[in-house]
Amino acid sequence: MTTPASPLPRFHLAMPVDDLAAAAKFYGDVIGCERGRSSDTWIDWNLRGHQFVTHLAPARPAPVHNPVDGHDVPVPHFGLILEIPDFHALADRFRAAGTPFVIEPYLRFEGQPGEQWTMFLHDPATNALEFKAFAHESAIFAT
């Protein structure tokens, strides 16, 4: 897959995983990322035009959580801002794969600036992910 030109800079993020085969199944099969270069200790992924790399790193720090909207939000976390149909399609992929949610998909700030769908889950190495979809893209940074 070629990556189209983007008006926004793309990010590069490298995350530790303790099992590359489990990471390959999750990011390749469940999320549907295209696999790029790889070695015995890392795999490049095309995460919707962003370069995401899973690096073999068995030692992991203890997780941290913050209370948000009555939920225990894992920190750090990362993810993508998607279109609403893509958000729900990805949630369905996670459900079909039997991936448990840390926080089930739900609508935040309904009827307010920044209205958004959000969901949290862990990859097989316990990296926390959040995927979002805003009702109006212009309200991503609304207060």
SULGIQUI-V639895 format. One record per residue. N is the residue number from 1. RES is the residue in one letter. PSI is psi in whole degrees, 0 to 359 (none if undefined). OMEGA is omega in radians with two decimals (NA if undefined). BURIAL is + if it has 24 or more other ideal C-beta (glycine too) atoms within 12 Angstrom, else -. Layout:
n | res | psi | omega | burial
N | RES | PSI | OMEGA | BURIAL
N | RES | PSI | OMEGA | BURIAL
This chain:
n | res | psi | omega | burial
1 | M | 131 | 3.05 | -
2 | T | 151 | -3.14 | -
3 | T | 121 | -3.13 | -
4 | P | 157 | 3.05 | -
5 | A | 144 | -3.09 | -
6 | S | 137 | 3.06 | -
7 | P | 344 | 3.13 | -
8 | L | 146 | 3.06 | -
9 | P | 144 | 3.08 | -
10 | R | 152 | 3.08 | -
11 | F | 158 | 2.98 | -
12 | H | 127 | -3.13 | -
13 | L | 130 | 3.08 | -
14 | A | 128 | -3.10 | -
15 | M | 145 | 3.12 | +
16 | P | 142 | 3.02 | +
17 | V | 154 | 3.14 | +
18 | D | 359 | -3.13 | -
19 | D | 105 | -3.10 | +
20 | L | 325 | 3.13 | +
21 | A | 318 | 3.10 | -
22 | A | 321 | 3.10 | -
23 | A | 318 | 3.14 | +
24 | A | 318 | 3.13 | +
25 | K | 314 | -3.09 | +
26 | F | 305 | -3.07 | +
27 | Y | 326 | 3.13 | +
28 | G | 306 | -3.04 | +
29 | D | 314 | -3.05 | -
30 | V | 306 | -3.12 | +
31 | I | 329 | 3.10 | +
32 | G | 24 | 3.10 | +
33 | C | 143 | 3.05 | +
34 | E | 134 | 3.14 | +
35 | R | 138 | 3.10 | +
36 | G | 219 | 3.12 | +
37 | R | 157 | 3.12 | -
38 | S | 167 | 3.03 | -
39 | S | 193 | 3.10 | -
40 | D | 346 | -3.06 | -
41 | T | 0 | 3.12 | -
42 | W | 159 | 3.07 | +
43 | I | 130 | 3.00 | +
44 | D | 140 | 3.09 | +
45 | W | 145 | 3.00 | +
46 | N | 101 | -3.14 | +
47 | L | 79 | -3.12 | +
48 | R | 46 | 3.09 | +
49 | G | 353 | 3.11 | -
50 | H | 148 | 3.13 | +
51 | Q | 111 | 3.13 | +
52 | F | 130 | -3.07 | +
53 | V | 130 | 3.02 | +
54 | T | 123 | -3.13 | +
55 | H | 133 | 3.09 | +
56 | L | 119 | -3.12 | +
57 | A | 89 | -3.03 | -
58 | P | 329 | -3.13 | -
59 | A | 130 | -3.06 | -
60 | R | 142 | 3.04 | -
61 | P | 160 | 3.10 | -
62 | A | 141 | 3.14 | -
63 | P | 155 | 3.08 | -
64 | V | 149 | 3.11 | -
65 | H | 148 | 3.04 | -
66 | N | 142 | 3.10 | -
67 | P | 128 | 3.08 | -
68 | V | 123 | 3.11 | -
69 | D | 35 | -3.14 | -
70 | G | 9 | 3.11 | -
71 | H | 156 | 3.08 | -
72 | D | 93 | -3.03 | -
73 | V | 124 | 3.12 | +
74 | P | 138 | 3.13 | +
75 | V | 132 | 0.00 | -
76 | P | 165 | 3.00 | -
77 | H | 163 | 3.11 | +
78 | F | 170 | 3.11 | +
79 | G | 201 | -3.11 | +
80 | L | 154 | 2.94 | +
81 | I | 118 | -3.04 | +
82 | L | 169 | 2.93 | +
83 | E | 153 | -3.06 | -
84 | I | 313 | 3.11 | -
85 | P | 322 | 3.12 | -
86 | D | 323 | 3.09 | -
87 | F | 310 | -3.11 | +
88 | H | 325 | 3.08 | -
89 | A | 319 | 3.11 | -
90 | L | 319 | 3.08 | +
91 | A | 320 | 3.10 | +
92 | D | 323 | 3.09 | -
93 | R | 316 | 3.12 | +
94 | F | 315 | 3.12 | +
95 | R | 315 | -3.12 | -
96 | A | 328 | 3.14 | -
97 | A | 356 | -3.12 | -
98 | G | 22 | 3.13 | -
99 | T | 120 | 3.13 | +
100 | P | 143 | 3.07 | -
101 | F | 141 | 2.95 | +
102 | V | 316 | 3.03 | +
103 | I | 117 | -3.14 | +
104 | E | 152 | 3.08 | -
105 | P | 132 | 3.10 | +
106 | Y | 164 | -3.10 | +
107 | L | 122 | 3.10 | -
108 | R | 152 | 3.03 | +
109 | F | 38 | -3.10 | -
110 | E | 128 | 3.13 | -
111 | G | 7 | -3.12 | -
112 | Q | 167 | 3.02 | -
113 | P | 137 | -3.14 | -
114 | G | 14 | 3.11 | +
115 | E | 131 | -3.04 | -
116 | Q | 148 | 2.92 | +
117 | W | 144 | 3.11 | +
118 | T | 153 | 3.04 | +
119 | M | 148 | 3.12 | +
120 | F | 144 | 3.06 | +
121 | L | 172 | 3.05 | +
122 | H | 146 | 2.96 | +
123 | D | 177 | -3.10 | +
124 | P | 340 | 3.12 | +
125 | A | 12 | -3.13 | +
126 | T | 18 | 2.96 | +
127 | N | 132 | -3.11 | +
128 | A | 136 | 3.12 | +
129 | L | 143 | 3.00 | +
130 | E | 131 | 3.03 | +
131 | F | 139 | -3.08 | +
132 | K | 161 | 2.99 | +
133 | A | 120 | -3.11 | +
134 | F | 144 | 3.07 | +
135 | A | 324 | 3.13 | +
136 | H | 116 | -3.09 | -
137 | E | 329 | -3.14 | -
138 | S | 348 | -3.11 | -
139 | A | 14 | -3.12 | -
140 | I | 320 | -3.10 | -
141 | F | 20 | -3.11 | -
142 | A | 148 | 3.11 | -
143 | T | none | NA | -
